[in-house]
Amino acid sequence: MASSAPSDGSAGDVVVRAITPDDAGEVLTLQRAAFASEALIYGDPDMPPLTQTLEELRAELTENLGCVAVRDGRMLAAARARRDGDLLLIGRIAVAPDLQGEGLGSLILGAVEERGRDAGAREAELFTGRLSEANIRLYEREGYRESERAGGKTGGDEVYLRKPLG
């Protein structure tokens, strides 16, 4: 799988391709940079995206429907996904902090959804924290609707959203 999107004016186009275990080091670096702002929002430097080890991530990428977006050798965005029956579980969407707001989140999300559809998933699910308003806006723009709130002291710290893939 490889697709490209128009460049934002920089040299070269964005190429989106399947994620592999060989991407683990770059994905981990990107993930930590992208989730640093989430850690500030929640006052939690020990969030799983920030504490995940390279070995854990490499193992997670062994069988994964995720994608990465790359331009001129630089990883710009990444997302992981796995199929659970008819459901595509999407997680750890990360966009380079200096490129957030330029459409890469939508691009990588669409690519992961396509891989999930091709693998037989009929619906996608993802979650974010209730304070992550920009994430919630992105997911709603992309057709996701809140399905549940769970976790935390109030039972509503995690916002789960779903979208039909048909």
C-alpha positions as CSV (number, residue, x, y, z in Angstrom):
1,M,0.0,0.0,0.0
2,A,1.4,3.4,-0.9
3,S,-0.4,6.6,-1.7
4,S,0.6,10.2,-1.8
5,A,-0.9,13.5,-0.9
6,P,-0.1,16.9,-2.2
7,S,3.0,18.5,-0.6
8,D,2.5,21.5,1.6
9,G,5.2,23.3,-0.4
10,S,8.1,21.4,0.9
11,A,10.2,19.3,-1.5
12,G,8.6,15.9,-2.2
13,D,5.2,14.4,-1.6
14,V,3.9,12.6,1.4
15,V,3.9,8.8,1.0
16,V,1.6,6.7,3.2
17,R,2.5,3.1,3.6
18,A,1.9,0.2,6.0
19,I,3.7,0.3,9.3
20,T,6.3,-2.4,10.0
21,P,8.5,-3.5,13.0
22,D,11.4,-1.8,11.3
23,D,9.7,1.5,11.8
24,A,9.6,1.0,15.6
25,G,12.4,3.4,16.5
26,E,11.1,6.3,14.4
27,V,7.5,5.6,15.5
28,L,8.5,5.7,19.2
29,T,10.4,9.0,18.7
30,L,7.4,10.5,16.9
31,Q,4.9,9.1,19.4
32,R,6.8,10.6,22.3
33,A,7.1,14.0,20.6
34,A,3.4,14.0,19.7
35,F,2.1,12.9,23.1
36,A,4.2,15.3,25.1
37,S,1.4,17.9,24.7
38,E,-1.2,15.4,25.9
39,A,1.0,14.8,29.0
40,L,0.9,18.5,29.7
41,I,-2.9,18.7,29.3
42,Y,-3.4,15.8,31.7
43,G,-0.5,16.5,34.0
44,D,0.7,12.9,33.5
45,P,4.3,12.3,32.3
46,D,3.7,8.6,32.7
47,M,1.1,8.1,30.0
48,P,1.5,4.8,28.2
49,P,2.5,6.4,24.8
50,L,5.4,8.1,26.7
51,T,6.5,5.0,28.7
52,Q,6.2,2.3,26.0
53,T,9.5,0.7,25.3
54,L,11.1,0.0,21.9
55,E,10.7,-3.7,22.5
56,E,7.0,-3.4,23.3
57,L,6.4,-1.3,20.3
58,R,8.4,-3.6,17.9
59,A,6.3,-6.6,19.1
60,E,3.1,-4.6,18.7
61,L,4.0,-3.8,15.1
62,T,4.5,-7.4,14.1
63,E,0.9,-7.9,13.1
64,N,-0.6,-4.4,12.7
65,L,-2.8,-2.7,10.2
66,G,-1.3,0.7,11.0
67,C,0.3,3.2,8.6
68,V,3.0,5.8,8.5
69,A,3.3,9.0,6.5
70,V,6.8,9.9,5.3
71,R,8.2,12.8,3.2
72,D,11.8,13.0,2.1
73,G,12.9,10.4,4.6
74,R,11.1,12.0,7.6
75,M,8.3,10.2,9.4
76,L,5.5,12.8,9.7
77,A,2.6,10.7,11.2
78,A,1.8,7.2,12.4
79,A,-1.2,5.3,13.6
80,R,-1.7,1.7,14.7
81,A,-4.7,-0.5,14.2
82,R,-5.7,-4.1,14.6
83,R,-8.8,-6.0,13.7
84,D,-11.0,-7.6,16.4
85,G,-13.8,-9.4,14.6
86,D,-15.7,-6.8,12.5
87,L,-14.1,-4.0,14.6
88,L,-11.0,-2.1,13.6
89,L,-9.3,-0.8,16.8
90,I,-7.2,2.3,16.0
91,G,-4.7,3.7,18.4
92,R,-1.7,5.9,19.0
93,I,-2.3,8.4,16.2
94,A,0.7,10.6,16.3
95,V,1.6,13.6,14.1
96,A,4.9,15.5,14.3
97,P,4.2,18.6,16.6
98,D,5.4,21.1,14.0
99,L,3.0,19.7,11.4
100,Q,-0.1,19.3,13.5
101,G,-3.1,21.1,12.0
102,E,-2.0,20.5,8.4
103,G,-4.2,17.5,7.6
104,L,-1.8,14.7,8.4
105,G,-4.1,13.3,11.1
106,S,-6.9,13.0,8.6
107,L,-4.6,11.5,6.0
108,I,-3.2,8.8,8.3
109,L,-6.6,8.0,9.8
110,G,-8.1,7.5,6.3
111,A,-5.2,5.2,5.3
112,V,-5.7,3.1,8.4
113,E,-9.4,2.9,7.8
114,E,-8.8,1.7,4.2
115,R,-6.5,-1.0,5.5
116,G,-9.1,-2.1,8.0
117,R,-11.8,-2.2,5.3
118,D,-9.5,-4.2,3.1
119,A,-9.0,-6.7,6.0
120,G,-12.8,-7.1,6.5
121,A,-13.5,-4.7,9.3
122,R,-16.9,-3.1,9.1
123,E,-16.6,-0.5,11.9
124,A,-13.7,1.5,13.4
125,E,-13.2,2.5,17.1
126,L,-10.7,4.8,18.7
127,F,-10.5,6.6,22.0
128,T,-9.0,9.8,23.4
129,G,-9.1,11.6,26.7
130,R,-12.0,13.9,27.5
131,L,-9.7,16.9,27.7
132,S,-8.2,16.3,24.2
133,E,-10.6,18.6,22.5
134,A,-8.6,18.9,19.3
135,N,-8.5,15.2,18.9
136,I,-12.3,14.9,19.5
137,R,-12.9,17.6,16.9
138,L,-10.7,15.8,14.3
139,Y,-12.5,12.5,14.9
140,E,-15.9,14.0,14.6
141,R,-14.9,15.8,11.4
142,E,-13.9,12.4,10.1
143,G,-17.3,10.9,10.8
144,Y,-16.7,9.4,14.2
145,R,-19.4,9.6,16.8
146,E,-19.1,9.2,20.6
147,S,-20.2,5.8,21.7
148,E,-19.1,5.6,25.3
149,R,-17.2,7.3,28.2
150,A,-15.3,5.2,30.6
151,G,-12.3,5.1,32.9
152,G,-10.9,7.4,35.6
153,K,-12.5,8.5,38.8
154,T,-15.7,9.8,37.1
155,G,-16.0,6.9,34.7
156,G,-15.8,9.4,31.8
157,D,-12.1,10.2,31.3
158,E,-11.8,8.2,28.1
159,V,-14.1,9.1,25.2
160,Y,-14.7,6.2,22.8
161,L,-15.8,7.0,19.2
162,R,-17.0,4.8,16.4
163,K,-17.4,5.0,12.7
164,P,-18.9,2.6,10.1
165,L,-16.4,1.6,7.5
166,G,-18.9,0.5,4.9
